[in-house]
Amino acid sequence: MVLEVAQFEVLPGQEGAFAAACAKGRELITETPGCRSVRMTRGIESPSRFVLLVEWDSVEAHEVNFRRHERFGQWRALIGPYFAQPPVVEHFADVPA
C-alpha cells in the first residue's frame, strides 16, 4: 500500500468552494482501479491549507490508473481554479514497527 499526500494552498475566501469541488469530484478518485480510500483534511491553524490523503495499491495505480486517465483532467478542472499555488504531491510507504 502507498499513501499519496497532496497539499493544497487555496485562494483565501475560496475554501468553501474548493471543499465543495473536492466533494463533487471525489468519485473520480474512488472509482479508479487501485484506489483504497480517500480523505480530505483542512488545516485548523491554516484554514486555506488542505491535505488530500489517498491510499493506493501502488504508485503505479496512482500514476497510471489515475494521472494518465481522463479522470485526472476532470479532477483538476474542478479543483484547479482554487489553487493559490501548485499542489505538492508525494508518496509514502509504511515503516515496519
C-alpha positions as a LaTeX table, in Angstrom:
\begin{tabular}{lrrr}
\hline
Residue & $x$ (\AA) & $y$ (\AA) & $z$ (\AA) \\
\hline
Met1 & 0.00 & 0.00 & 0.00 \\
Val2 & 1.13 & 3.54 & $-0.84$ \\
Leu3 & $-0.16$ & 6.77 & 0.67 \\
Glu4 & $-0.44$ & 9.78 & $-1.61$ \\
Val5 & $-0.23$ & 13.05 & 0.33 \\
Ala6 & $-1.25$ & 16.12 & $-1.66$ \\
Gln7 & $-1.11$ & 19.55 & $-0.02$ \\
Phe8 & $-3.21$ & 22.37 & $-1.48$ \\
Glu9 & $-2.95$ & 26.07 & $-0.71$ \\
Val10 & $-6.33$ & 27.56 & $-1.62$ \\
Leu11 & $-7.08$ & 31.16 & $-2.51$ \\
Pro12 & $-8.31$ & 32.99 & 0.60 \\
Gly13 & $-12.09$ & 33.17 & 0.66 \\
Gln14 & $-12.43$ & 30.20 & $-1.71$ \\
Glu15 & $-12.12$ & 27.43 & 0.88 \\
Gly16 & $-15.82$ & 26.51 & 0.82 \\
Ala17 & $-15.93$ & 26.38 & $-2.96$ \\
Phe18 & $-12.77$ & 24.25 & $-3.01$ \\
Ala19 & $-14.21$ & 21.81 & $-0.47$ \\
Ala20 & $-17.44$ & 21.56 & $-2.50$ \\
Ala21 & $-15.46$ & 20.92 & $-5.70$ \\
Cys22 & $-13.47$ & 18.18 & $-3.95$ \\
Ala23 & $-16.66$ & 16.54 & $-2.72$ \\
Lys24 & $-18.14$ & 16.72 & $-6.21$ \\
Gly25 & $-15.06$ & 15.10 & $-7.75$ \\
Arg26 & $-14.40$ & 12.51 & $-5.06$ \\
Glu27 & $-15.82$ & 9.65 & $-7.15$ \\
Leu28 & $-13.30$ & 10.41 & $-9.90$ \\
Ile29 & $-10.65$ & 9.16 & $-7.47$ \\
Thr30 & $-12.58$ & 6.44 & $-5.62$ \\
Glu31 & $-13.66$ & 4.75 & $-8.86$ \\
Thr32 & $-10.06$ & 4.45 & $-10.06$ \\
Pro33 & $-8.73$ & 0.88 & $-10.05$ \\
Gly34 & $-6.21$ & 0.54 & $-7.22$ \\
Cys35 & $-7.73$ & 3.26 & $-5.01$ \\
Arg36 & $-8.36$ & 2.01 & $-1.48$ \\
Ser37 & $-9.51$ & 5.14 & 0.35 \\
Val38 & $-9.74$ & 8.93 & 0.05 \\
Arg39 & $-9.74$ & 11.52 & 2.81 \\
Met40 & $-9.58$ & 15.33 & 2.59 \\
Thr41 & $-8.49$ & 17.34 & 5.64 \\
Arg42 & $-8.37$ & 21.08 & 6.32 \\
Gly43 & $-5.89$ & 23.00 & 8.42 \\
Ile44 & $-7.07$ & 24.37 & 11.74 \\
Glu45 & $-4.31$ & 26.94 & 12.15 \\
Ser46 & $-4.12$ & 27.47 & 8.38 \\
Pro47 & $-7.70$ & 27.15 & 7.05 \\
Ser48 & $-6.63$ & 27.79 & 3.45 \\
Arg49 & $-4.44$ & 24.65 & 3.55 \\
Phe50 & $-5.97$ & 21.29 & 2.66 \\
Val51 & $-4.34$ & 17.87 & 2.62 \\
Leu52 & $-5.65$ & 15.01 & 0.49 \\
Leu53 & $-4.76$ & 11.50 & 1.67 \\
Val54 & $-5.30$ & 8.68 & $-0.82$ \\
Glu55 & $-4.37$ & 5.06 & $-0.22$ \\
Trp56 & $-3.37$ & 3.30 & $-3.43$ \\
Asp57 & $-2.38$ & $-0.30$ & $-4.14$ \\
Ser58 & 0.87 & 1.08 & $-5.63$ \\
Val59 & 2.48 & 4.23 & $-7.04$ \\
Glu60 & 1.60 & 2.87 & $-10.47$ \\
Ala61 & $-2.09$ & 2.71 & $-9.54$ \\
His62 & $-1.93$ & 6.45 & $-8.86$ \\
Glu63 & 0.37 & 7.47 & $-11.70$ \\
Val64 & $-1.04$ & 5.21 & $-14.44$ \\
Asn65 & $-4.63$ & 4.43 & $-13.47$ \\
Phe66 & $-5.47$ & 7.96 & $-12.34$ \\
Arg67 & $-2.96$ & 10.55 & $-13.57$ \\
Arg68 & $-2.86$ & 9.19 & $-17.13$ \\
His69 & $-6.64$ & 8.84 & $-17.35$ \\
Glu70 & $-9.24$ & 11.46 & $-18.25$ \\
Arg71 & $-10.41$ & 11.32 & $-14.62$ \\
Phe72 & $-7.35$ & 13.33 & $-13.62$ \\
Gly73 & $-8.14$ & 16.12 & $-16.09$ \\
Gln74 & $-11.71$ & 16.24 & $-14.83$ \\
Trp75 & $-10.48$ & 16.36 & $-11.20$ \\
Arg76 & $-8.04$ & 19.20 & $-11.93$ \\
Ala77 & $-10.70$ & 21.14 & $-13.84$ \\
Leu78 & $-12.90$ & 21.02 & $-10.73$ \\
Ile79 & $-10.31$ & 21.98 & $-8.12$ \\
Gly80 & $-7.61$ & 23.83 & $-10.08$ \\
Pro81 & $-9.32$ & 27.24 & $-10.21$ \\
Tyr82 & $-9.00$ & 27.48 & $-6.40$ \\
Phe83 & $-5.22$ & 26.92 & $-6.17$ \\
Ala84 & $-3.16$ & 29.75 & $-4.70$ \\
Gln85 & $-0.06$ & 27.83 & $-5.87$ \\
Pro86 & 0.64 & 24.42 & $-7.42$ \\
Pro87 & $-0.04$ & 21.49 & $-5.07$ \\
Val88 & 2.76 & 19.46 & $-3.51$ \\
Val89 & 2.26 & 15.72 & $-4.01$ \\
Glu90 & 4.37 & 12.91 & $-2.53$ \\
His91 & 4.03 & 9.18 & $-1.96$ \\
Phe92 & 4.73 & 7.44 & 1.34 \\
Ala93 & 5.07 & 3.83 & 2.46 \\
Asp94 & 4.54 & 2.38 & 5.92 \\
Val95 & 7.60 & 1.84 & 8.09 \\
Pro96 & 7.66 & $-1.58$ & 9.75 \\
Ala97 & 7.20 & $-1.36$ & 13.51 \\
\hline
\end{tabular}
